């Protein structure tokens, strides 16, 4: 089992606020400045099913948040989100967008 730090996201539809759009891809890496791997959502979900773990790390707070699967009540598809906490800088919705 591997553990991956998510440092950026790609959300769709892009015109919606991040808390209303779905994460469709993520970048993982050891530094917040550059991702080592770009994952499509289905790859993240498959890795989680194999037992791999994903997390975020707040650059200012230095607090981590686990990433979990959830079923969207609107589209009924499985997506990912960070575990709820009171820290904003480790929230998936607040991470920068991945630059391709």
PAZAPA-4460 file (N, C-alpha, C; in steps of 0.05 Angstrom, whole numbers, plus 32768, in hexadecimal, padded with zeros to 4 digits):
% residues 100
    n_x    n_y    n_z   ca_x   ca_y   ca_z    c_x    c_y    c_z   seq   type   mol
   8011   7FE8   8000   8000   8000   8000   8012   8019   8000     1      X     A
   800B   802B   7FF0   801A   8044   7FED   8009   805C   7FF7     2      X     A
   8016   8071   7FFE   8009   808A   8007   8012   80A1   7FF5     3      X     A
   7FFF   80B1   7FEC   8005   80C6   7FD9   7FFA   80E1   7FE3     4      X     A
   800A   80F5   7FE1   8001   8110   7FE8   7FF6   811E   7FCF     5      X     A
   7FDD   8127   7FD1   7FD0   8136   7FBB   7FD8   8154   7FBF     6      X     A
   7FE3   815F   7FA9   7FEC   817B   7FAB   7FDC   818E   7F99     7      X     A
   7FCD   8183   7F86   7FBC   8194   7F74   7FA5   8183   7F6A     8      X     A
   7F91   8191   7F60   7F79   8183   7F55   7F71   818F   7F3A     9      X     A
   7F62   8180   7F2B   7F54   8189   7F14   7F36   8184   7F19    10      X     A
   7F26   819A   7F17   7F0A   8197   7F1E   7EF9   819F   7F06    11      X     A
   7EE2   8191   7F03   7ECF   8197   7EED   7EB3   8198   7EF8    12      X     A
   7EA2   81A8   7EED   7EA8   81BB   7ED8   7EB8   81D2   7EE3    13      X     A
   7ECB   81DD   7ED4   7EDD   81F1   7EDE   7ED0   820C   7EE5    14      X     A
   7EB9   8211   7EDA   7EAC   822B   7EE0   7E9D   822B   7EFB    15      X     A
   7E9A   8214   7F07   7E8D   8213   7F21   7EA1   8218   7F38    16      X     A
   7E98   8222   7F4F   7EAB   8225   7F65   7EB5   8209   7F6D    17      X     A
   7ECD   8208   7F79   7ED9   81EE   7F80   7EC8   81DD   7F92    18      X     A
   7EB7   81E9   7FA3   7EA7   81D9   7FB5   7E8E   81CE   7FA6    19      X     A
   7E8A   81D4   7F8D   7E73   81CA   7F7E   7E7C   81B9   7F66    20      X     A
   7E95   81BB   7F5E   7EA0   81AB   7F48   7EAA   8190   7F53    21      X     A
   7EAF   817D   7F42   7EBA   8163   7F4A   7ED8   8162   7F43    22      X     A
   7EE7   8155   7F54   7F03   8151   7F4E   7F05   8139   7F3A    23      X     A
   7F11   813E   7F24   7F13   812A   7F0F   7F2F   811F   7F0B    24      X     A
   7F43   812D   7F17   7F5E   8124   7F16   7F6E   8132   7F2C    25      X     A
   7F84   8127   7F34   7F96   8133   7F49   7FB3   812F   7F41    26      X     A
   7FC3   8140   7F4C   7FE0   813D   7F4A   7FEB   8135   7F65    27      X     A
   7FFE   8122   7F66   800A   811A   7F7F   8028   811F   7F7E    28      X     A
   8033   8125   7F95   8050   812A   7F97   8058   812F   7FB3    29      X     A
   8072   8132   7FB7   807D   8138   7FD2   8080   8155   7FD8    30      X     A
   807E   8166   7FC3   8081   8182   7FC6   8068   8190   7FBB    31      X     A
   805F   81A5   7FC7   8047   81B3   7FBE   804C   81C2   7FA3    32      X     A
   8065   81C5   7F9C   806B   81D5   7F84   806A   81C5   7F6A    33      X     A
   806A   81AA   7F6B   806B   819B   7F52   8061   817F   7F57    34      X     A
   804F   8175   7F46   8045   815A   7F4A   8057   8146   7F3A    35      X     A
   8059   812E   7F45   8068   8119   7F39   8057   8107   7F27    36      X     A
   803D   8106   7F2E   802B   80F5   7F1F   8010   8102   7F1D    37      X     A
   8003   8100   7F06   7FE8   810B   7F02   7FD5   80F3   7EFF    38      X     A
   7FC1   80F2   7F10   7FAE   80DC   7F12   7F93   80E4   7F09    39      X     A
   7F86   80D4   7EF8   7F6A   80D8   7EF2   7F5A   80CD   7F0A    40      X     A
   7F41   80D6   7F0E   7F31   80CD   7F25   7F2F   80AF   7F26    41      X     A
   7F2A   80A2   7F10   7F27   8085   7F10   7F41   8077   7F1A    42      X     A
   7F58   8082   7F14   7F71   8077   7F1E   7F74   807A   7F3C    43      X     A
   7F6B   8091   7F47   7F6C   8095   7F64   7F59   8082   7F72    44      X     A
   7F41   807F   7F67   7F2D   806D   7F73   7F37   8050   7F73    45      X     A
   7F44   8047   7F5D   7F4E   802C   7F5A   7F65   8028   7F6E    46      X     A
   7F76   803C   7F71   7F8C   803A   7F84   7F82   8038   7FA1    47      X     A
   7F6D   8047   7FA7   7F61   8046   7FC2   7F55   802A   7FC6    48      X     A
   7F49   801F   7FB2   7F3D   8004   7FB5   7F53   7FEF   7FBA    49      X     A
   7F6B   7FF4   7FB0   7F82   7FE2   7FB5   7F8F   7FE6   7FD0    50      X     A
   7F86   7FFB   7FDE   7F90   8000   7FF9   7FA3   8018   7FFB    51      X     A
   7FA8   8026   7FE4   7FB9   803D   7FE5   7FAA   8054   7FF2    52      X     A
   7FB9   8067   7FFE   7FAD   807D   800C   7FB6   8097   8000    53      X     A
   7FA4   80AB   8001   7FAA   80C6   7FF7   7FA4   80DA   800D    54      X     A
   7FB4   80F0   800E   7FB0   8104   8022   7FB8   811F   8017    55      X     A
   7FB1   8134   8026   7FBA   814F   8020   7FC9   8159   8038    56      X     A
   7FD9   816E   8033   7FE9   817A   8048   7FE7   8198   8045    57      X     A
   7FDE   81A6   8059   7FDC   81C3   8058   7FF7   81D0   8059    58      X     A
   7FFD   81E1   8046   8018   81EE   8045   801D   8200   805D    59      X     A
   8008   820D   8066   800B   8220   807D   8006   8211   8097    60      X     A
   7FF0   8202   8099   7FE9   81F4   80B2   7FFA   81DC   80B8    61      X     A
   8005   81D0   80A2   8014   81B6   80A4   8003   819F   80AE    62      X     A
   7FE8   81A2   80AC   7FD6   818D   80B4   7FCE   817C   809C    63      X     A
   7FCB   8163   80A1   7FC3   8150   808B   7FA5   814B   808D    64      X     A
   7F9A   8143   8076   7F7F   813A   8074   7F7E   8121   8062    65      X     A
   7F72   810C   806B   7F6F   80F4   805A   7F5C   80FA   8044    66      X     A
   7F5F   80EC   802E   7F4D   80EE   8017   7F3C   80D5   8017    67      X     A
   7F22   80D9   8013   7F0F   80C3   8014   7EFD   80C3   7FFC    68      X     A
   7EF1   80AC   7FF6   7EDD   80AA   7FE1   7EC2   80B2   7FEC    69      X     A
   7EB1   80BC   7FDB   7E96   80C2   7FE3   7E84   80C1   7FCA    70      X     A
   7E6B   80BC   7FCE   7E57   80BB   7FB8   7E49   80D6   7FB7    71      X     A
   7E4C   80E4   7FA1   7E3F   80FE   7F9E   7E21   80FB   7F9E    72      X     A
   7E13   8109   7FAF   7DF5   8106   7FB0   7DE7   8111   7F97    73      X     A
   7DF5   8122   7F87   7DE9   812E   7F70   7DEC   811D   7F57    74      X     A
   7E05   8114   7F52   7E0A   8104   7F39   7E0C   80E6   7F3F    75      X     A
   7E0D   80DE   7F58   7E0D   80C2   7F61   7E27   80B4   7F58    76      X     A
   7E3C   80C2   7F52   7E56   80B6   7F4B   7E69   80B8   7F63    77      X     A
   7E7D   80A6   7F63   7E91   80A7   7F78   7EA6   80BB   7F71    78      X     A
   7EAD   80CC   7F85   7EC1   80E1   7F83   7ED2   80E0   7F9B    79      X     A
   7EE5   80F3   7F9E   7EF6   80F4   7FB5   7EF3   8110   7FC3    80      X     A
   7EF9   8110   7FDD   7EF9   8129   7FEC   7F0C   8125   8003    81      X     A
   7F15   813B   800F   7F26   8139   8027   7F14   8136   803F    82      X     A
   7F1E   8129   8053   7F0F   8126   806C   7F0A   8141   8078    83      X     A
   7EF1   8145   8082   7EEB   8160   808D   7EFB   8166   80A6    84      X     A
   7F05   817F   80A6   7F11   8189   80BF   7F0E   81A8   80BD    85      X     A
   7F18   81B6   80D0   7F15   81D3   80D1   7F2C   81E1   80C4    86      X     A
   7F3D   81D3   80B5   7F54   81DE   80A9   7F4F   81E2   808B    87      X     A
   7F53   81FA   8081   7F4C   8200   8065   7F62   81F9   8051    88      X     A
   7F7C   81FB   805A   7F91   81F8   8046   7F97   81DB   803F    89      X     A
   7F8B   81C8   804D   7F8F   81AC   8046   7F76   81A0   8038    90      X     A
   7F63   81B0   8032   7F4A   81A7   8025   7F4F   81A4   8007    91      X     A
   7F46   818D   7FFC   7F4A   8189   7FDF   7F3F   819F   7FCE    92      X     A
   7F28   81AB   7FD6   7F1C   81C0   7FC7   7F2D   81DA   7FC7    93      X     A
   7F3F   81DC   7FDA   7F50   81F4   7FDB   7F6C   81F1   7FD0    94      X     A
   7F72   81D9   7FC6   7F8D   81D5   7FBA   7F8E   81E3   7F9F    95      X     A
   7FA5   81EA   7F96   7FA7   81F7   7F7C   7F9F   81E3   7F65    96      X     A
   7F98   81EE   7F4F   7F93   81DE   7F37   7FAD   81D3   7F2C    97      X     A
   7FAB   81BB   7F21   7FC3   81AE   7F15   7FC8   81BC   7EFA    98      X     A
   7FE1   81C3   7EF6   7FE9   81CF   7EDC   7FF5   81B9   7ECB    99      X     A
   7FEA   81B5   7EB4   7FF3   819F   7EA2   8008   81A9   7E90   100      X     A
***
